[in-house]
Amino acid sequence: MTYEEALIYIHSVIWRGKRLGLSRICTLLSRMGNPEKELKFVHIAGTNGKGSTAAMTASVLQEAGYRTGLFISPFIHCFNERMQINGCPIEDVELVELVEEIRPLAEAMEDKPTEFELITALAFAYFRKNHCDIVVLEVGLGGKMDSTNVIGTPEAAVITALGLDHTKELGDTIEEIAAAKAGIIKENGTVVFYGQNAVALPIIEETAKRMHCKLLLPDYDSLHLEARDADGQRFSYGGRTGLRIRLLGTYQLYNAAVVIETIQVLQRQGWNISDVALQKGLSAARWTGRFENICSRPRIFVDGSHNPQGMQATAASLRAYVPQGGITFLVGVLADKDPAGMMGELTGLASSFIAVTPPSMRAMEAAELAGLLRTMTDRPVQAAASLEEGCALALKAAGPDGVICALGSLYMVGDLTRIFREMTE
């Protein structure tokens, strides 16, 4: 089997199941010898901020000297990014070997695993084979019925910012979303919750109490920005001063506070993580495509915001970094992601819009998005026939001294980053 053949097998459409549940992944992992039972985890669920929180947590653990696995969803540039050890994605050869090992076990099952279940199983096998000390495990969808939730009580369960997303699968109220995410809270564990959501908090509190878990909320009153520039942000939190992150979004300071609380949980459990490792790990963490400044002239931000709550956070960051507004927005969205709600967060900051079609079966066509935008703003709106044309139009509209923000779907972040860099180098 070649690497390309392995990916074709993983992505095979005949495996795209619609029935939620853990029976398939449990069966597959049992046939594999239950690799997840030999690993320790920090389990992270939430609507927004999961990836950034996971990346910062993994960076701190790596800086502390632990062999650290990281499982994320989705990838930006390459499938291999989905499973990493100490910041390095799985090698092509090792991915092929694991697929060859697991394939006959999966094919022998009467109820075949879905794509994400197979990927989760591959990741567990990869982390066990490489003797990871701890794995930072990002939930794929929801929490309770997500295939990552086959693990036992993690070292820490983390629930990031909550909002309405994936409502078809998880429910169309914050209460239902919170209940799904709270499914990762396990007996006698510790959960760190981002908070900031009065509707969700009672549900998280009730679940933690029922599962005999300790619940921790960040003390945002002790979170203070000290300085901000194009290279990152310096801040203090909980009496710790001089902390620094490279991640730019204003919301990333709140995510960093969640990470610090999570690391303190691990420290109390005996993990040897010094304050120096915490500082260095936060400073070293990178997270592609999340309010990332990829060019200085023109200034280009690429962001993976893909729901109204995420857009609201991105708009707040843009107001902090580009207070004068006048931004050229390159936007593409999925049709099931409340496009009107998302675009409504941006109209007051825009000088113009260029609509594109993300590379997804669920994408809203550029012409349709452009039509929607014309009903919402008097700013110029264009529809591009391709991502390349969209980037070219954005560069022309902004000029060398302008600001571009490209966002709306994680599915196009990697391509847009590559195209913009090729066009501006």
LOLO-920300 format. One record per residue (C-alpha): residue in one letter; x, y, z. Coordinates in nm, 2 decimals, always signed. Layout:
BEGIN
code / c1 / c2 / c3
A / X / Y / Z
...
! end
This chain:
BEGIN
code / c1 / c2 / c3
M / +0.00 / +0.00 / +0.00
T / +0.13 / +0.35 / -0.09
Y / +0.06 / +0.66 / +0.12
E / -0.20 / +0.78 / -0.14
E / -0.37 / +0.44 / -0.12
A / -0.38 / +0.46 / +0.26
L / -0.55 / +0.80 / +0.24
I / -0.80 / +0.68 / -0.02
Y / -0.89 / +0.39 / +0.22
I / -0.93 / +0.62 / +0.52
H / -1.15 / +0.86 / +0.32
S / -1.35 / +0.59 / +0.15
V / -1.71 / +0.72 / +0.12
I / -1.87 / +0.38 / +0.19
W / -1.75 / +0.42 / +0.55
R / -1.93 / +0.75 / +0.61
G / -2.18 / +0.64 / +0.87
K / -2.45 / +0.86 / +1.01
R / -2.54 / +0.68 / +1.33
L / -2.38 / +0.82 / +1.64
G / -2.25 / +0.58 / +1.90
L / -1.94 / +0.42 / +2.04
S / -2.01 / +0.06 / +1.96
R / -1.80 / +0.05 / +1.63
I / -1.49 / +0.22 / +1.78
C / -1.51 / +0.00 / +2.09
T / -1.52 / -0.31 / +1.87
L / -1.23 / -0.20 / +1.66
L / -1.01 / -0.10 / +1.95
S / -1.09 / -0.43 / +2.13
R / -0.96 / -0.61 / +1.82
M / -0.65 / -0.39 / +1.83
G / -0.58 / -0.47 / +2.20
N / -0.72 / -0.15 / +2.33
P / -0.42 / +0.08 / +2.28
E / -0.61 / +0.37 / +2.45
K / -0.60 / +0.19 / +2.78
E / -0.22 / +0.22 / +2.79
L / -0.22 / +0.60 / +2.75
K / -0.29 / +0.90 / +2.96
F / -0.49 / +1.19 / +2.82
V / -0.59 / +1.56 / +2.85
H / -0.93 / +1.55 / +2.67
I / -1.06 / +1.87 / +2.51
A / -1.41 / +1.94 / +2.39
G / -1.59 / +2.27 / +2.30
T / -1.73 / +2.48 / +2.02
N / -1.45 / +2.72 / +1.96
G / -1.09 / +2.73 / +2.08
K / -1.03 / +2.35 / +2.11
G / -0.74 / +2.34 / +1.87
S / -0.56 / +2.65 / +2.01
T / -0.61 / +2.52 / +2.36
A / -0.48 / +2.17 / +2.26
A / -0.18 / +2.32 / +2.09
M / -0.07 / +2.53 / +2.38
T / -0.13 / +2.25 / +2.63
A / +0.08 / +2.01 / +2.42
S / +0.36 / +2.27 / +2.38
V / +0.38 / +2.31 / +2.76
L / +0.39 / +1.94 / +2.82
Q / +0.66 / +1.90 / +2.55
E / +0.86 / +2.18 / +2.71
A / +0.84 / +2.00 / +3.04
G / +1.01 / +1.70 / +2.89
Y / +0.72 / +1.47 / +2.83
R / +0.68 / +1.27 / +2.51
T / +0.35 / +1.44 / +2.41
G / +0.10 / +1.32 / +2.15
L / -0.15 / +1.56 / +1.99
F / -0.47 / +1.46 / +1.81
I / -0.65 / +1.74 / +1.62
S / -0.94 / +1.78 / +1.38
P / -0.93 / +1.89 / +1.11
F / -0.59 / +1.94 / +0.95
I / -0.49 / +2.26 / +0.77
H / -0.21 / +2.16 / +0.52
C / -0.16 / +1.78 / +0.54
F / -0.36 / +1.49 / +0.68
N / -0.06 / +1.38 / +0.88
E / -0.10 / +1.69 / +1.11
R / -0.40 / +1.51 / +1.27
M / -0.16 / +1.30 / +1.48
Q / +0.16 / +1.44 / +1.61
I / +0.43 / +1.36 / +1.87
N / +0.63 / +1.65 / +2.01
G / +0.51 / +1.87 / +1.73
C / +0.61 / +1.64 / +1.45
P / +0.33 / +1.49 / +1.23
I / +0.32 / +1.11 / +1.17
E / +0.56 / +1.00 / +0.89
D / +0.40 / +0.87 / +0.57
V / +0.56 / +0.53 / +0.61
E / +0.44 / +0.48 / +0.96
L / +0.08 / +0.59 / +0.87
V / +0.08 / +0.33 / +0.59
E / +0.21 / +0.06 / +0.82
L / -0.06 / +0.13 / +1.07
V / -0.34 / +0.13 / +0.81
E / -0.21 / -0.20 / +0.68
E / -0.23 / -0.34 / +1.04
I / -0.57 / -0.21 / +1.12
R / -0.75 / -0.25 / +0.78
P / -0.81 / -0.63 / +0.81
L / -0.95 / -0.58 / +1.16
A / -1.19 / -0.31 / +1.04
E / -1.30 / -0.49 / +0.73
A / -1.38 / -0.80 / +0.94
M / -1.64 / -0.60 / +1.13
E / -2.00 / -0.64 / +1.02
D / -2.07 / -0.28 / +1.11
K / -1.78 / -0.10 / +0.95
P / -1.62 / +0.20 / +1.13
T / -1.67 / +0.55 / +1.00
E / -1.38 / +0.76 / +0.87
F / -1.33 / +0.95 / +1.20
E / -1.35 / +0.63 / +1.40
L / -1.08 / +0.48 / +1.19
I / -0.86 / +0.79 / +1.23
T / -0.91 / +0.79 / +1.60
A / -0.81 / +0.42 / +1.62
L / -0.50 / +0.49 / +1.41
A / -0.40 / +0.77 / +1.64
F / -0.43 / +0.56 / +1.95
A / -0.22 / +0.29 / +1.79
Y / +0.04 / +0.55 / +1.69
F / +0.07 / +0.70 / +2.03
R / +0.09 / +0.36 / +2.20
K / +0.35 / +0.24 / +1.96
N / +0.57 / +0.54 / +2.02
H / +0.53 / +0.53 / +2.40
C / +0.38 / +0.87 / +2.46
D / +0.38 / +0.99 / +2.82
I / +0.06 / +1.18 / +2.76
V / -0.18 / +1.26 / +2.47
V / -0.37 / +1.59 / +2.42
L / -0.69 / +1.46 / +2.26
E / -0.92 / +1.69 / +2.08
V / -1.28 / +1.59 / +2.03
G / -1.40 / +1.56 / +1.68
L / -1.77 / +1.64 / +1.72
G / -1.96 / +1.70 / +2.04
G / -1.83 / +1.49 / +2.32
K / -2.06 / +1.22 / +2.46
M / -2.08 / +1.02 / +2.14
D / -1.75 / +1.12 / +1.99
S / -1.52 / +0.84 / +1.91
T / -1.25 / +0.99 / +2.13
N / -1.48 / +0.94 / +2.43
V / -1.39 / +0.57 / +2.46
I / -1.11 / +0.67 / +2.70
G / -1.14 / +0.63 / +3.07
T / -1.11 / +0.92 / +3.32
P / -0.85 / +1.16 / +3.17
E / -0.58 / +1.35 / +3.37
A / -0.80 / +1.65 / +3.29
A / -1.11 / +1.71 / +3.09
V / -1.13 / +2.06 / +2.93
I / -1.44 / +2.23 / +2.78
T / -1.36 / +2.54 / +2.58
A / -1.60 / +2.82 / +2.47
L / -1.95 / +2.69 / +2.38
G / -2.18 / +2.81 / +2.11
L / -2.43 / +2.69 / +1.85
D / -2.26 / +2.47 / +1.59
H / -2.32 / +2.12 / +1.45
T / -2.68 / +2.17 / +1.56
K / -2.81 / +1.89 / +1.34
E / -2.61 / +1.64 / +1.53
L / -2.59 / +1.80 / +1.88
G / -2.91 / +2.00 / +1.92
D / -3.02 / +2.35 / +1.84
T / -3.00 / +2.50 / +2.19
I / -2.70 / +2.59 / +2.42
E / -2.84 / +2.35 / +2.68
E / -2.82 / +2.06 / +2.43
I / -2.48 / +2.16 / +2.31
A / -2.35 / +2.18 / +2.67
A / -2.49 / +1.84 / +2.76
A / -2.32 / +1.68 / +2.46
K / -1.98 / +1.84 / +2.54
A / -2.02 / +1.75 / +2.91
G / -2.02 / +1.39 / +2.80
I / -1.64 / +1.39 / +2.83
I / -1.66 / +1.45 / +3.21
K / -1.57 / +1.11 / +3.37
E / -1.61 / +0.97 / +3.72
N / -1.37 / +1.12 / +3.99
G / -1.19 / +1.34 / +3.74
T / -1.12 / +1.71 / +3.71
V / -1.28 / +1.94 / +3.45
V / -1.17 / +2.29 / +3.35
F / -1.45 / +2.49 / +3.18
Y / -1.39 / +2.81 / +2.98
G / -1.71 / +2.95 / +3.13
Q / -1.85 / +3.28 / +3.01
N / -2.18 / +3.12 / +2.93
A / -2.45 / +3.15 / +3.19
V / -2.68 / +2.90 / +3.01
A / -2.42 / +2.63 / +2.98
L / -2.26 / +2.66 / +3.33
P / -2.54 / +2.49 / +3.53
I / -2.53 / +2.19 / +3.30
I / -2.15 / +2.16 / +3.33
E / -2.18 / +2.20 / +3.71
E / -2.46 / +1.94 / +3.74
T / -2.26 / +1.69 / +3.53
A / -1.94 / +1.74 / +3.73
K / -2.13 / +1.70 / +4.06
R / -2.30 / +1.38 / +3.94
M / -1.97 / +1.24 / +3.82
H / -1.79 / +1.34 / +4.15
C / -1.56 / +1.57 / +3.96
K / -1.39 / +1.88 / +4.06
L / -1.49 / +2.18 / +3.84
L / -1.25 / +2.47 / +3.78
L / -1.32 / +2.80 / +3.61
P / -1.05 / +3.05 / +3.51
D / -1.03 / +3.37 / +3.71
Y / -1.06 / +3.61 / +3.42
D / -1.05 / +3.91 / +3.66
S / -0.68 / +3.82 / +3.71
L / -0.62 / +3.82 / +3.34
H / -0.45 / +4.14 / +3.21
L / -0.30 / +4.22 / +2.88
E / +0.04 / +4.39 / +2.91
A / +0.13 / +4.44 / +2.55
R / +0.02 / +4.33 / +2.20
D / +0.20 / +4.35 / +1.86
A / +0.23 / +4.16 / +1.53
D / +0.45 / +3.90 / +1.70
G / +0.22 / +3.80 / +1.99
Q / +0.07 / +3.91 / +2.32
R / +0.22 / +3.95 / +2.67
F / +0.00 / +3.92 / +2.97
S / -0.04 / +3.83 / +3.33
Y / -0.27 / +3.58 / +3.49
G / -0.33 / +3.46 / +3.85
G / -0.03 / +3.64 / +3.98
R / +0.20 / +3.51 / +3.70
T / +0.35 / +3.80 / +3.51
G / +0.55 / +3.83 / +3.18
L / +0.36 / +3.54 / +3.02
R / +0.37 / +3.55 / +2.64
I / +0.18 / +3.37 / +2.35
R / +0.25 / +3.40 / +1.98
L / -0.12 / +3.36 / +1.90
L / -0.28 / +3.69 / +1.81
G / -0.65 / +3.68 / +1.86
T / -0.78 / +3.87 / +2.17
Y / -0.97 / +3.55 / +2.26
Q / -0.65 / +3.35 / +2.28
L / -0.57 / +3.51 / +2.61
Y / -0.89 / +3.35 / +2.75
N / -0.78 / +3.02 / +2.60
A / -0.43 / +3.06 / +2.75
A / -0.60 / +3.11 / +3.09
V / -0.78 / +2.77 / +3.04
V / -0.44 / +2.61 / +2.96
I / -0.28 / +2.75 / +3.27
E / -0.56 / +2.61 / +3.49
T / -0.52 / +2.28 / +3.31
I / -0.15 / +2.27 / +3.37
Q / -0.20 / +2.35 / +3.73
V / -0.44 / +2.05 / +3.76
L / -0.16 / +1.83 / +3.62
Q / +0.09 / +1.98 / +3.85
R / -0.13 / +1.89 / +4.15
Q / -0.15 / +1.54 / +4.02
G / +0.22 / +1.50 / +4.03
W / +0.32 / +1.58 / +3.67
N / +0.66 / +1.76 / +3.68
I / +0.59 / +2.08 / +3.50
S / +0.79 / +2.38 / +3.62
D / +0.68 / +2.74 / +3.59
V / +0.96 / +2.79 / +3.34
A / +0.83 / +2.51 / +3.12
L / +0.48 / +2.67 / +3.14
Q / +0.62 / +3.00 / +3.02
K / +0.83 / +2.86 / +2.75
G / +0.56 / +2.62 / +2.63
L / +0.30 / +2.90 / +2.60
S / +0.55 / +3.12 / +2.41
A / +0.66 / +2.84 / +2.17
A / +0.30 / +2.73 / +2.08
R / +0.19 / +2.79 / +1.72
W / -0.15 / +2.73 / +1.57
T / -0.18 / +2.77 / +1.20
G / -0.48 / +2.95 / +1.05
R / -0.62 / +3.10 / +1.37
F / -0.60 / +3.47 / +1.33
E / -0.26 / +3.42 / +1.18
N / -0.08 / +3.72 / +1.03
I / +0.09 / +3.57 / +0.72
C / +0.20 / +3.89 / +0.54
S / +0.29 / +4.25 / +0.64
R / +0.24 / +4.43 / +0.31
P / -0.04 / +4.42 / +0.26
R / -0.13 / +4.30 / +0.61
I / -0.30 / +3.96 / +0.57
F / -0.48 / +3.77 / +0.84
V / -0.60 / +3.42 / +0.78
D / -0.85 / +3.28 / +1.03
G / -1.05 / +2.96 / +1.07
S / -1.36 / +3.11 / +1.23
H / -1.66 / +2.92 / +1.09
N / -1.96 / +3.00 / +1.31
P / -2.12 / +3.32 / +1.44
Q / -1.95 / +3.30 / +1.79
G / -1.61 / +3.25 / +1.62
M / -1.68 / +3.54 / +1.39
Q / -1.77 / +3.76 / +1.68
A / -1.43 / +3.67 / +1.85
T / -1.25 / +3.74 / +1.52
A / -1.42 / +4.07 / +1.48
A / -1.32 / +4.17 / +1.83
S / -0.96 / +4.08 / +1.75
L / -0.97 / +4.29 / +1.42
R / -1.10 / +4.59 / +1.61
A / -0.80 / +4.55 / +1.85
Y / -0.54 / +4.51 / +1.57
V / -0.70 / +4.72 / +1.30
P / -0.90 / +4.99 / +1.49
Q / -0.94 / +5.20 / +1.18
G / -1.14 / +4.93 / +1.00
G / -1.15 / +4.94 / +0.62
I / -1.07 / +4.57 / +0.58
T / -1.10 / +4.37 / +0.26
F / -1.27 / +4.05 / +0.35
L / -1.22 / +3.73 / +0.15
V / -1.50 / +3.50 / +0.27
G / -1.62 / +3.15 / +0.21
V / -1.86 / +2.95 / +0.42
L / -2.04 / +2.62 / +0.45
A / -2.41 / +2.64 / +0.38
D / -2.51 / +2.48 / +0.71
K / -2.31 / +2.73 / +0.93
D / -2.55 / +3.03 / +0.96
P / -2.39 / +3.24 / +0.69
A / -2.60 / +3.55 / +0.76
G / -2.51 / +3.54 / +1.13
M / -2.14 / +3.50 / +1.04
M / -2.13 / +3.79 / +0.79
G / -2.33 / +4.02 / +1.02
E / -2.03 / +4.03 / +1.25
L / -1.80 / +4.17 / +0.97
T / -2.00 / +4.42 / +0.78
G / -1.91 / +4.72 / +1.01
L / -1.54 / +4.66 / +0.96
A / -1.54 / +4.61 / +0.58
S / -1.43 / +4.82 / +0.29
S / -1.52 / +4.54 / +0.05
F / -1.60 / +4.17 / +0.02
I / -1.48 / +3.89 / -0.21
A / -1.68 / +3.57 / -0.19
V / -1.53 / +3.23 / -0.27
T / -1.64 / +2.87 / -0.26
P / -1.46 / +2.65 / +0.00
P / -1.35 / +2.31 / -0.11
S / -1.63 / +2.11 / +0.06
M / -1.94 / +1.93 / -0.05
R / -2.13 / +2.15 / +0.20
A / -2.00 / +2.48 / +0.07
M / -2.22 / +2.77 / -0.01
E / -2.14 / +2.88 / -0.37
A / -1.96 / +3.21 / -0.40
A / -2.23 / +3.37 / -0.61
E / -2.49 / +3.28 / -0.35
L / -2.28 / +3.42 / -0.06
A / -2.22 / +3.74 / -0.27
G / -2.59 / +3.77 / -0.31
L / -2.65 / +3.74 / +0.06
L / -2.38 / +4.00 / +0.13
R / -2.54 / +4.25 / -0.11
T / -2.85 / +4.24 / +0.10
M / -2.65 / +4.31 / +0.42
T / -2.40 / +4.59 / +0.32
D / -2.35 / +4.88 / +0.08
R / -1.98 / +4.79 / +0.04
P / -1.86 / +4.65 / -0.29
V / -1.91 / +4.27 / -0.32
Q / -1.75 / +4.04 / -0.58
A / -1.78 / +3.67 / -0.64
A / -1.46 / +3.48 / -0.74
A / -1.46 / +3.17 / -0.96
S / -1.17 / +3.01 / -0.76
L / -0.96 / +3.06 / -0.45
E / -0.68 / +3.19 / -0.67
E / -0.90 / +3.45 / -0.83
G / -1.03 / +3.55 / -0.49
C / -0.68 / +3.61 / -0.35
A / -0.59 / +3.81 / -0.66
L / -0.90 / +4.03 / -0.63
A / -0.84 / +4.08 / -0.25
L / -0.48 / +4.19 / -0.31
K / -0.60 / +4.43 / -0.58
A / -0.88 / +4.58 / -0.37
A / -0.66 / +4.62 / -0.06
G / -0.35 / +4.75 / -0.23
P / +0.00 / +4.73 / -0.07
D / -0.10 / +4.94 / +0.24
G / -0.43 / +4.78 / +0.31
V / -0.56 / +4.50 / +0.53
I / -0.70 / +4.16 / +0.42
C / -0.88 / +3.91 / +0.64
A / -0.96 / +3.57 / +0.48
L / -1.19 / +3.35 / +0.68
G / -1.52 / +3.15 / +0.70
S / -1.41 / +2.79 / +0.68
L / -1.12 / +2.58 / +0.80
Y / -1.14 / +2.38 / +0.48
M / -0.98 / +2.66 / +0.28
V / -0.74 / +2.81 / +0.53
G / -0.44 / +2.60 / +0.41
D / -0.50 / +2.67 / +0.05
L / -0.55 / +3.04 / +0.10
T / -0.23 / +3.07 / +0.31
R / -0.03 / +2.90 / +0.04
I / -0.18 / +3.11 / -0.24
F / -0.13 / +3.44 / -0.06
R / +0.23 / +3.36 / +0.02
E / +0.30 / +3.26 / -0.34
M / +0.14 / +3.58 / -0.47
T / +0.32 / +3.81 / -0.22
E / +0.67 / +3.67 / -0.22
! end
